[in-house]
């Protein structure tokens, strides 16, 4: 299925209100959905016999900076048997970034979401084990946020040199 | 005397405080929550069989493992933060350092992604593409040699490690001849190559292929088909296919579980559609499908397929794509790399699985550097399945499972 067929299937099932925007002008079209409906949409996409998105290739979080005041989470879905892919995007407020965890749908999401939490401070609700994954547990701040400034000392070591 | 002492304390950059260890990477399982029979064993981060700096928190009941909790990040070098500040071509050396035993493959994936965004991926000369595939496949063999060699080391066979390191050395020297570096090459550039392959490389490569072929036979008979090796690895660490797909496991680990899925065929990128090669899969010949033996078997078979690819590349590179004085591998390398503003995800088959790069590019003055680069690291996913498949196994088998997943911590931690 290509992007157009997938979007029409999703609008048929979930109604017009689901899609907030679709960006088709680029090489890889994206579909923006409401964050609160993400879980049901992804579950549908995984189970539906003609979609069957059995893998989550990648999960990326992006901070748009304090001026825009939003963060994005981008999901790259891929179906091994049908060899088609879909890019889902959600936008969440920067002040209180939280979104439903997808680790129940794809286990891949578990570590990816921990990474997004680690670098961006996005809270994934109902995540089984939301801890920092790459940084030390007592690191301060979220380094990939646009307004991040590193702490001065970490365990007595000067961080900035 | 007093001033001397003062100086020495001022020089101390880090004052050791044992409590800091528990603050920076605390245990997930509280010691008080352990059952009377349970024992908490810490493996790593400095342990040879964790293949780098991985720390495992293992809860055991006698010899049986109840829970494994990996702690990563000891090799975190802020790749994604660095990438936000660097032009696209200057990121390539950092990409090398992700999977440092298969740097050519990573570079290939990265360069292809940026080329697709620039729209020059169709114009890359065939000779450049064939050289890229040639060096990437050489490096894939080297990477598999490290995987199988160190795996042998983990489970108690020392000689194959030395043999494989010796053979890998020949490949490393070839790649050093090409690029000037032994492991971290910066050879594949966006839009081309750093330099054409040196004069005489093709002939030397033919020699290498001739040398490697019997060595692979030897590897198969002495290591993989060895009775002791089979008994140590067969039916251990069985990774069912559905679990593998759910955890995003790719590469030889996924193919070991019996799915013929290789991005070189599926996505048909670069010149792979023009090349003849098979995709070996595990069939459970020695035990159950998807066990440690299958994964290693697939790696050895893949080395043979890579040799087939190398032979075909050499045939083309000495045939219709012959060395030519007018050939300039840097002809298409753009002076300024400014892709259109977009989000782009590109993936390629690394020696360990699907290596993906997600790019978001900027506009205007910020177009020279990416807004965000995210690495979808194959080792990261291959490692994530470890807690799921090592429940209820023996403690010694944990090391066997760990080694068979073949991850590189440089890529896990980025």
Interface residues (C-beta under 8 A of the other chain):
Chain A: X23 X26 X27 X28 X30 X54 X55 X56 X57 X58 X60 X62 X74 X76 X80 X83 X87 X106 X107 X108 X110 X111 X119 X129 X131 X132 X133 X134 X135 X136 X137 X138 X143 X144 X155 X156 X157 X158
Chain B: X13 X14 X15 X17 X20 X23 X24 X25 X26 X28 X72 X73 X76 X78 X80 X81 X84 X116 X117 X243 X245 X246 X247 X248 X259 X261 X266 X340 X342 X343 X344 X345 X347 X354 X356 X358 X360 X371 X372 X374 X376 X380 X381 X384 X388 X413 X414
